[in-house]
Amino acid sequence: MIGASMGGLLTARALREAYQKIVIVDRDALPESAAARRGVPQGRQLHVLLSRGREALEDLFPGLTEDLRRAGAPLVDLHGEVSWHNDAYLMRRAPSPLVALGLSRPLLEHAVRERVTALPGVEIRTGTEAVGLATSPDRGRVTGVRLVDGTIPADLVVDAGGRASRTPVWLGELGYPAPAEEQVRVGVTYVTRTYRRHPGLIEDLLGAITNAVPGSPRAGIVAAMEDDRFAIALSGMLGEEPPTDDAGMAEFAGTLPLPELTEILRTAEPATDAVKMRFPATVRRRYERLRRFPDGYLVVADGLCSFNPIYGQGITVAALEAQLLRRLVTAGTDDLARRFFRGAARLIDAPWAIAVGTDLRFAEVDGPRGPRVRFVNAYIHRLHRAATADPVLGAAFLRVVNLVDPPTRLLAPGIVLRVLRGFLRRPSPTAPAAAPPARIAG
């Protein structure tokens, strides 16, 4: 297993159903506690585990939700305890079964890593790096992974190296074609900082969000997390970059229709410095379309599809892929790559359509815009307007973005009728907040 991040850990859990010995290699020295590390730069950014992702992780690791709750991660009703300003229209809140976890990436990864390393036969080797593949003489089967300090023989090698996956290069070295690659360049930059919560902060909410829209490619998220903190994330697309200083963050926040964010900046005490990260493009590699691929080898998680992080889909999709892989290896390991890549492609289709379709609202984002994409984006805008008064529409939208229901669910006759009725109300959008006074970091 190449990579000890979330994709590799979840895959190791799935493969334990069929393999007695699993070796995970990673170039980092892994922390003994819930701490950020160099190999996962996104670990310092805001994370919220979607409802479907939490359920999938609970299936793979029974009791994980309760362990994380005891570690301080709050359970969050995504409809009843989060303020959604979609296209600047405030969704009407209502209690729901869509329960997520508010937590940092290091806490989640540490909890999962502890569970995986406790499994019999699992070993993690740190401080080493994969540099290539060992194969049979005819190159038809991968027989191991070559490291900077030796080779590990294996019946199955899995690339869980993430966005930096070297598999396309390694396939070329072995005489195989690289997979077709689809890219949507979004030029996202996001900045995260955490603040200490105090009683009454943003009322009874555990989160708030506003999205970027054409003409205003800025967004903001507030999410409760462990250690009695809020994480805030400011993001910009298409070259729009949030600043990291107090005055600049306050000014940026003041342009967003998200009053909860400005309240935190005005009243809460910073707990960390602001951290910036850039994400140039959403990338999908079409391994399921390859006619030739070596036996004994797989690619998973971000190596298959690296999603725009604004939509929070990556960990959930990785967990769903792990569930798929567990089912496949339990039934047998013959023709595993073909079966897995086809199944994973079906899992990726819906979140890919959601993310790319939403990004294509922006004229500056290159990509095909057929009549369906234009219709869906216009329709979703009307749904957001109607959801200001109709919690059924809000629930339907959140079930889709949490990957519980397929996007087609929003076009069911009953939902369409509610959108048409609600659209006649013409609610007023949330106005951008006034910039709060700049704080002095302590």
RODO-2510 file (C-alpha; in nm, 4 decimals, decimal comma):
residues 442
     n   res          X          Y          Z
     1     m     0,0000     0,0000     0,0000
     2     i     0,1513     0,3307    -0,1121
     3     g     0,0387     0,6114     0,1202
     4     a    -0,0786     0,6193     0,4827
     5     s    -0,3274     0,9011     0,4440
     6     m    -0,7039     0,8492     0,4539
     7     g    -0,7251     0,6719     0,1186
     8     g    -0,4531     0,4234     0,2103
     9     l    -0,5851     0,3596     0,5599
    10     l    -0,9395     0,2967     0,4396
    11     t    -0,8166     0,0687     0,1626
    12     a    -0,6081    -0,1290     0,4116
    13     r    -0,9193    -0,1830     0,6221
    14     a    -1,1087    -0,3115     0,3172
    15     l    -0,8300    -0,5462     0,2047
    16     r    -0,7952    -0,6994     0,5494
    17     e    -1,1014    -0,9065     0,4564
    18     a    -0,8932    -1,1052     0,2054
    19     y    -0,5221    -1,0495     0,2788
    20     q    -0,3420    -1,1654     0,5917
    21     k    -0,0470    -0,9276     0,5668
    22     i    -0,0726    -0,5606     0,4681
    23     v     0,2235    -0,3234     0,4540
    24     i     0,1613     0,0514     0,4204
    25     v     0,4548     0,2726     0,3226
    26     d     0,4719     0,6492     0,3642
    27     r     0,7551     0,8972     0,3340
    28     d     0,6410     1,0948     0,6399
    29     a     0,7201     1,0242     1,0029
    30     l     0,3634     0,9794     1,1280
    31     p     0,2646     1,1716     1,4422
    32     e     0,1719     0,9790     1,7555
    33     s    -0,1167     1,2158     1,8271
    34     a    -0,3734     1,4093     1,6243
    35     a    -0,1331     1,6497     1,4557
    36     a    -0,0901     1,7887     1,1052
    37     r     0,1947     1,6537     0,8927
    38     r     0,3882     1,7646     0,5869
    39     g     0,2557     1,4945     0,3545
    40     v    -0,1050     1,6072     0,4073
    41     p    -0,0918     1,9864     0,3580
    42     q    -0,4722     2,0000     0,3370
    43     g    -0,4790     1,8665     0,6928
    44     r    -0,4506     2,2217     0,8244
    45     q    -0,7614     2,3288     0,6351
    46     l    -1,1237     2,3102     0,7468
    47     h    -1,2827     1,9655     0,7189
    48     v    -1,6404     1,8534     0,7702
    49     l    -1,7248     1,4863     0,7321
    50     l    -2,0421     1,4543     0,5233
    51     s    -2,3327     1,2495     0,6540
    52     r    -2,2802     0,9689     0,3990
    53     g    -1,9094     0,9652     0,4739
    54     r    -1,9679     0,9354     0,8470
    55     e    -2,2030     0,6432     0,7871
    56     a    -1,9510     0,4698     0,5600
    57     l    -1,6697     0,5133     0,8140
    58     e    -1,8963     0,3830     1,0883
    59     d    -1,9631     0,0760     0,8744
    60     l    -1,5907     0,0178     0,8227
    61     f    -1,5019     0,0965     1,1861
    62     p    -1,7979     0,0335     1,4184
    63     g    -1,7942     0,2721     1,7125
    64     l    -1,5776     0,5340     1,5369
    65     t    -1,8447     0,8041     1,5603
    66     e    -1,8709     0,7641     1,9347
    67     d    -1,4905     0,7604     1,9728
    68     l    -1,4665     1,0894     1,7839
    69     r    -1,7520     1,2382     1,9824
    70     r    -1,5709     1,1500     2,3072
    71     a    -1,2610     1,3175     2,1609
    72     g    -1,4618     1,6382     2,1369
    73     a    -1,5940     1,6315     1,7799
    74     p    -1,9535     1,7568     1,7825
    75     l    -2,2324     1,5763     1,5996
    76     v    -2,3992     1,8253     1,3664
    77     d    -2,7493     1,8131     1,2208
    78     l    -2,6663     1,9527     0,8792
    79     h    -3,0155     2,0892     0,8229
    80     g    -3,1150     2,1865     1,1740
    81     e    -2,7885     2,3265     1,3103
    82     v    -2,6190     2,4796     1,0046
    83     s    -2,7030     2,8107     0,8402
    84     w    -2,6950     2,7625     0,4606
    85     h    -2,6784     3,0800     0,2487
    86     n    -2,6997     2,9213    -0,0976
    87     d    -2,6664     3,1825    -0,3727
    88     a    -2,7184     3,4282    -0,0821
    89     y    -3,0620     3,2821    -0,0014
    90     l    -3,0920     3,1580     0,3574
    91     m    -3,2273     2,8040     0,3657
    92     r    -3,5029     2,7407     0,6164
    93     r    -3,3691     2,5129     0,8892
    94     a    -3,5427     2,1966     1,0108
    95     p    -3,4403     1,8890     1,2138
    96     s    -3,3060     1,6087     0,9959
    97     p    -3,1356     1,2683     1,0076
    98     l    -2,8370     1,4094     0,8167
    99     v    -2,5782     1,3960     1,0921
   100     a    -2,2170     1,4887     1,0260
   101     l    -1,9095     1,5336     1,2431
   102     g    -1,7305     1,8622     1,2980
   103     l    -1,3638     1,7837     1,3358
   104     s    -1,0144     1,8488     1,2109
   105     r    -0,8477     1,6297     0,9521
   106     p    -0,5654     1,5326     1,1939
   107     l    -0,8162     1,4065     1,4542
   108     l    -1,0030     1,1955     1,1983
   109     e    -0,6885     1,0558     1,0398
   110     h    -0,5374     0,9743     1,3793
   111     a    -0,8514     0,7904     1,4932
   112     v    -0,8671     0,5874     1,1723
   113     r    -0,4927     0,5153     1,1791
   114     e    -0,5203     0,3805     1,5337
   115     r    -0,8010     0,1492     1,4237
   116     v    -0,6096     0,0264     1,1191
   117     t    -0,2783    -0,0352     1,2972
   118     a    -0,4648    -0,2367     1,5594
   119     l    -0,5769    -0,4854     1,2924
   120     p    -0,3772    -0,8119     1,2918
   121     g    -0,1204    -0,8272     1,0153
   122     v    -0,1090    -0,4529     0,9357
   123     e     0,2301    -0,2777     0,9365
   124     i     0,3132     0,0851     0,8557
   125     r     0,6665     0,1658     0,7396
   126     t     0,7498     0,5354     0,7548
   127     g     1,0325     0,7454     0,6202
   128     t     1,0483     0,5629     0,2872
   129     e     0,9189     0,6390    -0,0597
   130     a     0,7873     0,4318    -0,3497
   131     v     0,9878     0,4873    -0,6697
   132     g     0,8424     0,2241    -0,9012
   133     l     0,6816    -0,1142    -0,9484
   134     a     0,8293    -0,4633    -0,9600
   135     t     0,6686    -0,6893    -1,2201
   136     s     0,6715    -1,0356    -1,3705
   137     p     0,9066    -1,0859    -1,6681
   138     d     0,6256    -1,0250    -1,9172
   139     r     0,5118    -0,7143    -1,7227
   140     g     0,1623    -0,8550    -1,7080
   141     r     0,1496    -0,8598    -1,3288
   142     v     0,2773    -0,6268    -1,0597
   143     t     0,4678    -0,8330    -0,8048
   144     g     0,5794    -0,5660    -0,5614
   145     v     0,6672    -0,2046    -0,5007
   146     r     1,0195    -0,0642    -0,5307
   147     l     1,1250     0,1714    -0,2540
   148     v     1,4271     0,3952    -0,2181
   149     d     1,5642     0,1402     0,0284
   150     g     1,4539    -0,1924    -0,1203
   151     t     1,1589    -0,3808    -0,2660
   152     i     0,8495    -0,5214    -0,0963
   153     p     0,7028    -0,8239    -0,2777
   154     a     0,3225    -0,8337    -0,2814
   155     d     0,0258    -1,0159    -0,4292
   156     l    -0,1468    -0,6778    -0,4657
   157     v    -0,0018    -0,3257    -0,4761
   158     v    -0,2326    -0,0278    -0,4232
   159     d    -0,1460     0,3309    -0,5117
   160     a    -0,3096     0,5498    -0,2467
   161     g    -0,0615     0,8302    -0,3034
   162     g    -0,3317     1,0887    -0,3692
   163     r    -0,3202     1,3749    -0,6146
   164     a     0,0535     1,3204    -0,6646
   165     s    -0,0013     0,9617    -0,7869
   166     r     0,2859     0,8383    -1,0029
   167     t     0,0856     0,5587    -1,1614
   168     p     0,0437     0,7246    -1,5054
   169     v     0,4240     0,7552    -1,5282
   170     w     0,4875     0,4028    -1,3993
   171     l     0,2385     0,2560    -1,6458
   172     g     0,4254     0,4264    -1,9283
   173     e     0,7535     0,2798    -1,8081
   174     l     0,5957    -0,0657    -1,8266
   175     g     0,4534    -0,0149    -2,1749
   176     y     0,0927     0,0493    -2,0732
   177     p    -0,1154     0,3496    -2,1811
   178     a    -0,1890     0,6214    -1,9291
   179     p    -0,5552     0,6766    -1,8453
   180     a    -0,7509     0,9533    -2,0111
   181     e    -0,7596     1,2538    -1,7822
   182     e    -1,0337     1,5126    -1,7375
   183     q    -0,9496     1,8458    -1,5764
   184     v    -1,1579     2,1398    -1,4710
   185     r    -0,9341     2,4289    -1,3738
   186     v    -1,0934     2,6215    -1,0889
   187     g    -0,7967     2,8069    -0,9360
   188     v    -0,9243     2,7764    -0,5789
   189     t    -0,7310     2,9330    -0,2918
   190     y    -0,8549     2,8837     0,0603
   191     v    -0,7502     3,0056     0,4023
   192     t    -0,8402     2,8418     0,7334
   193     r    -0,8097     2,9723     1,0874
   194     t    -0,9579     2,8405     1,4112
   195     y    -1,1221     3,0438     1,6879
   196     r    -1,2262     2,9587     2,0402
   197     r    -1,5983     2,9235     2,0931
   198     h    -1,7720     3,1114     2,3709
   199     p    -2,1295     3,0766     2,5027
   200     g    -2,3876     3,2194     2,2666
   201     l    -2,1526     3,2490     1,9704
   202     i    -2,3642     3,2458     1,6521
   203     e    -2,6653     3,1425     1,8602
   204     d    -2,7318     2,7687     1,8597
   205     l    -2,5643     2,6984     1,5264
   206     l    -2,2767     2,4581     1,4726
   207     g    -2,1950     2,5813     1,1253
   208     a    -2,2673     2,8265     0,8452
   209     i    -2,1831     2,8384     0,4773
   210     t    -2,2135     3,0624     0,1744
   211     n    -2,1098     2,9652    -0,1763
   212     a    -1,9350     3,1461    -0,4576
   213     v    -2,1556     3,2691    -0,7414
   214     p    -2,0843     3,4118    -1,0874
   215     g    -1,9645     3,7669    -1,0451
   216     s    -1,8576     3,7000    -0,6861
   217     p    -1,6154     3,4045    -0,6762
   218     r    -1,5783     3,4183    -0,2974
   219     a    -1,7109     3,1793    -0,0341
   220     g    -1,6941     3,1199     0,3397
   221     i    -1,7562     2,8347     0,5821
   222     v    -1,7847     2,8174     0,9596
   223     a    -1,7730     2,4740     1,1246
   224     a    -1,7623     2,3642     1,4862
   225     m    -1,4809     2,1219     1,5707
   226     e    -1,3094     1,9538     1,8629
   227     d    -1,1429     2,1441     2,1485
   228     d    -1,4451     2,3750     2,1648
   229     r    -1,3423     2,5692     1,8566
   230     f    -1,4836     2,6999     1,5324
   231     a    -1,2849     2,6680     1,2115
   232     i    -1,3463     2,9313     0,9476
   233     a    -1,2444     2,8955     0,5857
   234     l    -1,2409     3,1752     0,3315
   235     s    -1,2024     3,0749    -0,0304
   236     g    -1,1745     3,2317    -0,3714
   237     m    -1,1883     3,0949    -0,7251
   238     l    -1,0282     3,1946    -1,0518
   239     g    -0,7341     3,3761    -0,8941
   240     e    -0,9299     3,5399    -0,6107
   241     e    -0,7124     3,4899    -0,3004
   242     p    -0,8250     3,5463     0,0586
   243     p    -0,5671     3,7228     0,2748
   244     t    -0,4244     3,5784     0,5964
   245     d    -0,3901     3,8929     0,8087
   246     d    -0,6614     4,0047     1,0502
   247     a    -0,7580     4,3214     0,8652
   248     g    -0,7572     4,1502     0,5263
   249     m    -0,9648     3,8547     0,6461
   250     a    -1,2153     4,0922     0,8041
   251     e    -1,2464     4,2917     0,4843
   252     f    -1,2860     3,9748     0,2748
   253     a    -1,5515     3,8379     0,5141
   254     g    -1,7415     4,1655     0,4925
   255     t    -1,8067     4,1034     0,1234
   256     l    -1,9861     3,7738     0,1955
   257     p    -2,3533     3,7233     0,2809
   258     l    -2,2554     3,5301     0,5934
   259     p    -2,3209     3,7278     0,9142
   260     e    -2,2198     3,4301     1,1289
   261     l    -1,8666     3,4584     0,9965
   262     t    -1,8365     3,8268     1,0719
   263     e    -1,9639     3,7651     1,4259
   264     i    -1,6831     3,5180     1,4905
   265     l    -1,4213     3,7547     1,3515
   266     r    -1,5618     4,0367     1,5653
   267     t    -1,5970     3,8535     1,8980
   268     a    -1,3995     3,5287     1,9101
   269     e    -1,0401     3,4778     2,0170
   270     p    -0,8093     3,3317     1,7501
   271     a    -0,6665     2,9919     1,8456
   272     t    -0,4265     2,9455     1,5513
   273     d    -0,2641     3,1394     1,2714
   274     a    -0,4289     3,1478     0,9302
   275     v    -0,3034     2,8891     0,6797
   276     k    -0,3355     2,9224     0,3011
   277     m    -0,3525     2,6482     0,0375
   278     r    -0,4054     2,6461    -0,3388
   279     f    -0,5964     2,3903    -0,5453
   280     p    -0,5525     2,4456    -0,9191
   281     a    -0,7849     2,1889    -1,0788
   282     t    -1,0316     1,9089    -1,0267
   283     v    -0,8843     1,5989    -1,1928
   284     r    -1,0425     1,2658    -1,2872
   285     r    -0,8421     0,9779    -1,4324
   286     r    -1,0433     0,7261    -1,6313
   287     y    -0,8806     0,3963    -1,5397
   288     e    -1,2084     0,2160    -1,6060
   289     r    -1,1664     0,2914    -1,9789
   290     l    -0,8246     0,1273    -2,0150
   291     r    -0,8215    -0,1952    -2,2161
   292     r    -0,4861    -0,3029    -2,0757
   293     f    -0,3856    -0,2828    -1,7108
   294     p    -0,1451    -0,5029    -1,5107
   295     d    -0,2838    -0,7625    -1,2720
   296     g    -0,2061    -0,7205    -0,9033
   297     y    -0,2392    -0,3424    -0,9045
   298     l    -0,4992    -0,0795    -0,8082
   299     v    -0,5325     0,2979    -0,7805
   300     v    -0,7734     0,4457    -0,5253
   301     a    -0,9105     0,7685    -0,3745
   302     d    -0,7558     1,0952    -0,5001
   303     g    -0,5462     0,9002    -0,7495
   304     l    -0,8730     0,8292    -0,9322
   305     c    -1,0431     1,1625    -0,8761
   306     s    -0,9249     1,4714    -0,6911
   307     f    -1,2309     1,6825    -0,6120
   308     n    -1,2570     2,0564    -0,5610
   309     p    -1,2207     2,0665    -0,1787
   310     i    -1,4912     2,3307    -0,1436
   311     y    -1,7533     2,0566    -0,1764
   312     g    -1,6071     1,8301     0,0934
   313     q    -1,6480     1,5110    -0,1105
   314     g    -1,3022     1,3514    -0,1058
   315     i    -1,3040     1,1547     0,2200
   316     t    -1,6625     1,0408     0,1674
   317     v    -1,5860     0,9058    -0,1801
   318     a    -1,2710     0,7334    -0,0497
   319     a    -1,4806     0,5635     0,2205
   320     l    -1,7403     0,4520    -0,0361
   321     e    -1,4603     0,3100    -0,2529
   322     a    -1,3313     0,1176     0,0491
   323     q    -1,6766    -0,0306     0,1061
   324     l    -1,6880    -0,1323    -0,2602
   325     l    -1,3421    -0,2882    -0,2442
   326     r    -1,4332    -0,4830     0,0687
   327     r    -1,7343    -0,6334    -0,1097
   328     l    -1,5272    -0,7221    -0,4153
   329     v    -1,2383    -0,8943    -0,2367
   330     t    -1,4789    -1,0828    -0,0138
   331     a    -1,6261    -1,2345    -0,3312
   332     g    -1,2807    -1,3061    -0,4801
   333     t    -0,9719    -1,1288    -0,6104
   334     d    -0,9786    -1,2423    -0,9749
   335     d    -1,0026    -0,9591    -1,2289
   336     l    -1,0022    -0,7185    -0,9351
   337     a    -0,8794    -0,4053    -1,1155
   338     r    -1,1458    -0,4156    -1,3849
   339     r    -1,4253    -0,4770    -1,1333
   340     f    -1,3023    -0,2105    -0,8932
   341     f    -1,2383     0,0624    -1,1501
   342     r    -1,5838     0,0171    -1,3037
   343     g    -1,7541     0,0209    -0,9659
   344     a    -1,5525     0,3198    -0,8467
   345     a    -1,6384     0,5116    -1,1642
   346     r    -2,0077     0,4697    -1,0856
   347     l    -1,9457     0,5985    -0,7312
   348     i    -1,7564     0,8999    -0,8643
   349     d    -2,0113     0,9952    -1,1306
   350     a    -2,2575     1,1710    -0,8977
   351     p    -2,0118     1,3817    -0,6919
   352     w    -1,8211     1,4625    -1,0111
   353     a    -2,1400     1,5862    -1,1756
   354     i    -2,2265     1,7968    -0,8696
   355     a    -1,8826     1,9573    -0,8408
   356     v    -1,8113     2,0130    -1,2091
   357     g    -2,1645     2,1221    -1,2913
   358     t    -2,1499     2,3803    -1,0137
   359     d    -1,8079     2,5068    -1,1200
   360     l    -1,9279     2,5464    -1,4796
   361     r    -2,1638     2,8228    -1,3666
   362     f    -1,8584     3,0462    -1,3950
   363     a    -1,7914     3,1572    -1,7520
   364     e    -1,4168     3,1679    -1,6781
   365     v    -1,4082     2,7906    -1,6084
   366     d    -1,3378     2,5940    -1,9266
   367     g    -1,5629     2,2983    -1,9943
   368     p    -1,8577     2,1762    -2,1996
   369     r    -2,1835     2,3506    -2,1182
   370     g    -2,4626     2,1668    -2,2873
   371     p    -2,8285     2,2526    -2,2435
   372     r    -2,8544     2,0113    -1,9497
   373     v    -2,5798     2,1878    -1,7492
   374     r    -2,7369     2,5290    -1,8106
   375     f    -3,0835     2,4040    -1,7203
   376     v    -2,9718     2,2304    -1,4010
   377     n    -2,7776     2,5326    -1,2742
   378     a    -3,0708     2,7653    -1,3411
   379     y    -3,3065     2,5195    -1,1742
   380     i    -3,0879     2,4808    -0,8641
   381     h    -3,0773     2,8590    -0,8262
   382     r    -3,4564     2,8613    -0,8212
   383     l    -3,4569     2,5757    -0,5721
   384     h    -3,2368     2,7788    -0,3383
   385     r    -3,4804     3,0681    -0,3568
   386     a    -3,7763     2,8430    -0,2809
   387     a    -3,5897     2,6664     0,0035
   388     t    -3,5956     2,9881     0,2057
   389     a    -3,9516     2,8915     0,3057
   390     d    -3,9797     2,5209     0,2188
   391     p    -3,7681     2,2882     0,4355
   392     v    -3,8601     1,9913     0,2134
   393     l    -3,6549     2,1480    -0,0662
   394     g    -3,3668     2,2162     0,1701
   395     a    -3,3721     1,8546     0,2845
   396     a    -3,3754     1,7273    -0,0743
   397     f    -3,0796     1,9479    -0,1674
   398     l    -2,8771     1,8442     0,1367
   399     r    -2,9408     1,4742     0,0753
   400     v    -2,7897     1,5181    -0,2701
   401     v    -2,4838     1,7187    -0,1638
   402     n    -2,4239     1,4637     0,1137
   403     l    -2,4264     1,1884    -0,1520
   404     v    -2,7251     1,0145     0,0082
   405     d    -2,9523     1,0650    -0,2958
   406     p    -2,8543     1,0944    -0,6644
   407     p    -2,8768     1,4382    -0,8275
   408     t    -3,1761     1,3203    -1,0313
   409     r    -3,3777     1,3187    -0,7092
   410     l    -3,4014     1,6973    -0,7342
   411     l    -3,5937     1,6588    -1,0591
   412     a    -3,8646     1,4356    -0,9116
   413     p    -4,2134     1,5722    -0,9944
   414     g    -4,2960     1,6580    -0,6336
   415     i    -3,9724     1,8541    -0,5908
   416     v    -4,0174     2,0381    -0,9211
   417     l    -4,3694     2,1427    -0,8200
   418     r    -4,2413     2,2806    -0,4876
   419     v    -3,9667     2,4746    -0,6688
   420     l    -4,2213     2,6302    -0,9048
   421     r    -4,4531     2,7264    -0,6199
   422     g    -4,1728     2,8620    -0,4039
   423     f    -4,0152     3,0600    -0,6850
   424     l    -4,3191     3,2874    -0,6944
   425     r    -4,2408     3,4112    -0,3410
   426     r    -3,9315     3,6062    -0,4557
   427     p    -3,7508     3,6275    -0,1197
   428     s    -3,4788     3,8845    -0,0605
   429     p    -3,1201     3,7550    -0,0617
   430     t    -2,8888     3,8003     0,2350
   431     a    -2,6903     4,1203     0,1974
   432     p    -2,3113     4,1157     0,2351
   433     a    -2,2112     4,1884     0,5915
   434     a    -2,0290     4,5019     0,6885
   435     a    -1,6625     4,4290     0,7513
   436     p    -1,5983     4,3784     1,1237
   437     p    -1,3227     4,5661     1,2989
   438     a    -0,9822     4,4102     1,2533
   439     r    -0,8540     4,2055     1,5456
   440     i    -0,5065     4,1830     1,6854
   441     a    -0,3942     3,8212     1,6966
   442     g    -0,2928     3,7082     2,0400
***
